[in-house]
């Protein structure tokens, strides 16, 4: 059995934490925001220099996919 879960390192957690702060007033529950931010982080290249919030603006398809996966409505 294989797992598709990706384990976040310290740099990933920094980006995910910032994404959560950026989205804390968007109306979703904290666990949904975490899943969304984690999903977006996983779609980004490890060498990306933009924040998740910056990156999502130029990647609407990835954003929609992560909204769906996280249960964001």
LINTAUR-V730828 format. One record per backbone hydrogen bond with DSSP energy under -0.5 kcal/mol. NH is the residue of the N-H (numbers start at 1). CO is the residue of the C=O. E is the energy in kcal/mol with one decimal. If there is no record, write none. Layout:
BEGIN
nh->{NH/NH}
co->{CO/CO}
e->{E/E}
END
This chain:
BEGIN
nh->{7/13/14/15/16/17/18/19/20/21/22/23/24/24/26/33/34/35/36/37/38/39/40/41/42/43/44/44/48/55/56/57/57/58/58/59/63/64/65/66/67/68/69/70/71/72}
co->{5/9/10/11/12/13/14/15/16/17/18/19/20/21/23/29/30/31/32/33/34/35/36/37/38/39/40/41/45/51/52/53/54/54/55/56/59/60/61/62/63/64/65/66/67/67}
e->{-0.5/-2.5/-1.7/-1.9/-2.8/-2.7/-2.0/-2.4/-2.4/-2.1/-2.5/-1.5/-0.5/-0.8/-1.8/-2.4/-2.5/-2.1/-2.5/-2.9/-2.7/-2.4/-2.7/-2.6/-2.2/-1.3/-1.0/-0.6/-1.9/-2.9/-2.7/-0.5/-0.7/-0.5/-1.3/-1.0/-2.1/-2.5/-2.1/-2.5/-2.4/-2.1/-2.7/-2.2/-1.0/-2.0}
END
